[in-house]
Amino acid sequence: MFKRTGKSQREAVLESGYGVAGEELAVEALTEFLRKRPALIEEWLLRSDNKRTSPGWCFTGHLVGHHPGGNEIRFTDVVETCALFIKREIEEIASH
């Protein structure tokens, strides 16, 4: 995803305007976006599976968790699960 732009994750997040004036991503808005583009869910699953960082967020279908030893949140809807993972990932990237 970020590789397509040639920018670092942080550059892409900062250039998006995320976090300016207290704006946050809403899980509901992300869920709606993903429902219209279900192929993106597979990309985010691959991103999570290929991560080699610790600590960090993980997404495994119906679970979002923080490694190591963080909370795990289970969902019945994979789209909502993915939306929360995206929100947590972007918040973490923006905070560094």
Secondary structure, 3 states (H helix, E strand, C coil): CCHHHCCCHHHHHHHCCCCHHHCCCCHHHHHHHHHHCCHHHHHHHHHHHHCCCCCEEEECCCEEEEECCCCEEECCCHHHHHHHHHHHHHHHHHHC
